[in-house]
Amino acid sequence: MPSRSSATVLVVERDPSVVRLLREILSRAGFTVLSARSAERALRLYELQRTGIGLLLIDGLPSEVEQIVRKHPELKVLCLSGLAGAEWDGDMPVLYKPFTPAALLQAIRSLLGERAAGA
C-alpha cells in the first residue's frame, strides 16, 4: 500500500475531466488538491495560500511555466506535457503523457522529498 501524503498540490489544467481524474488519483494518495484553469489563476491562488501549497502540477506551455518559476523560484513544479518536442528548460521536471498513476505519484513524491511505502 502506498504511503499517504499531507502535502497540497495545485493542479493547473483547463480540462475539467482531467482535473477530476488527477484529483481522484492525488486524493487517494492523501494529497489535498486545489485547482485552477489557467497559470494566471494559479499564480493568484498561490500568492494567497503560499505556505500551504507544496507543489504545482501544471499542464501548460513552457512559457507559462517559466513565468511562474521566475516569479516564485521557491515553488516546486511538475509539468505534464503531451508535447514531446516542446522546449522545456533542462532543469524543469516534466512527465510526458500518457503516464500511469504510479508514475505521477512517484514523480510528485520525489519532488517533495517523500518516500513511498516500502522504500
C-alpha positions in Angstrom: 0.0 0.0 0.0 1.5 3.4 -1.0 2.3 5.9 1.7 -0.1 8.8 2.2 0.9 12.4 2.0 -0.2 15.5 3.8 1.0 17.9 1.1 -1.2 20.2 -1.0 -0.9 20.1 -4.8 -2.2 22.9 -7.0 -3.3 21.4 -10.3 -3.4 23.7 -13.3 -5.4 22.2 -16.1 -8.1 23.6 -18.5 -10.0 20.3 -19.0 -12.4 19.6 -16.1 -12.4 15.8 -16.8 -8.6 15.7 -16.4 -8.8 17.7 -13.2 -11.3 15.2 -11.8 -9.0 12.3 -12.7 -5.9 14.0 -11.2 -7.9 14.9 -8.1 -9.0 11.3 -7.6 -5.5 9.9 -8.0 -3.9 12.5 -5.7 -6.7 12.4 -3.1 -6.5 8.7 -2.8 -2.8 9.1 -2.1 -3.6 11.6 0.7 -2.8 14.8 -1.1 -5.0 17.9 -0.7 -5.8 19.1 -4.2 -6.6 22.7 -5.3 -7.2 23.5 -9.0 -7.0 26.4 -11.3 -7.9 26.6 -15.0 -5.0 28.9 -16.0 -1.5 29.8 -15.0 -2.7 33.3 -14.1 -5.3 32.0 -11.7 -2.8 29.5 -10.2 -0.4 32.4 -9.5 -3.2 34.3 -7.7 -4.2 31.3 -5.7 -0.5 30.5 -4.8 0.1 34.1 -3.7 -3.0 33.9 -1.4 -2.1 30.5 0.1 1.7 30.4 -0.5 2.7 28.4 2.6 0.1 25.7 2.1 1.0 24.6 -1.4 3.8 22.1 -1.7 3.8 21.6 -5.5 2.3 23.0 -8.7 1.2 20.3 -11.2 0.7 22.1 -14.5 -0.3 21.1 -17.9 0.8 24.2 -19.8 3.2 25.6 -22.3 6.9 26.1 -21.3 6.4 29.9 -21.4 3.6 29.8 -18.9 5.6 27.6 -16.5 8.7 29.7 -16.9 6.8 32.8 -16.0 5.6 31.2 -12.7 9.0 29.9 -11.8 10.7 33.3 -12.4 8.1 34.9 -10.2 8.3 32.2 -7.5 11.5 30.2 -7.7 10.8 28.6 -4.3 7.7 26.8 -5.8 8.2 23.1 -6.7 6.8 22.4 -10.2 6.0 19.3 -12.1 4.9 19.8 -15.8 2.6 17.5 -17.6 3.1 17.5 -21.3 1.8 15.8 -24.4 4.3 17.8 -26.5 7.3 15.6 -26.8 9.0 18.2 -28.9 8.3 21.2 -26.5 11.4 23.1 -25.5 11.4 22.7 -21.7 14.1 24.1 -19.5 16.7 21.4 -18.8 16.1 21.7 -15.1 12.3 21.6 -15.3 10.8 18.2 -14.3 8.4 17.0 -17.0 6.1 14.0 -17.0 5.1 13.1 -20.6 1.7 11.8 -21.4 0.5 9.2 -21.3 1.6 8.2 -17.8 0.4 5.9 -15.1 -1.0 7.0 -11.7 2.0 5.3 -10.1 4.5 7.3 -12.3 2.6 10.5 -11.4 2.8 9.8 -7.7 6.4 8.7 -7.8 7.4 12.0 -9.6 5.4 14.1 -7.1 6.8 12.3 -4.1 10.3 12.6 -5.5 10.0 16.4 -5.9 8.5 16.7 -2.4 11.2 14.6 -0.9 8.7 12.0 0.2 9.3 8.2 0.1 6.8 5.6 -1.0 5.9 2.8 1.4 8.5 0.1 1.4 11.2 2.4 0.1 
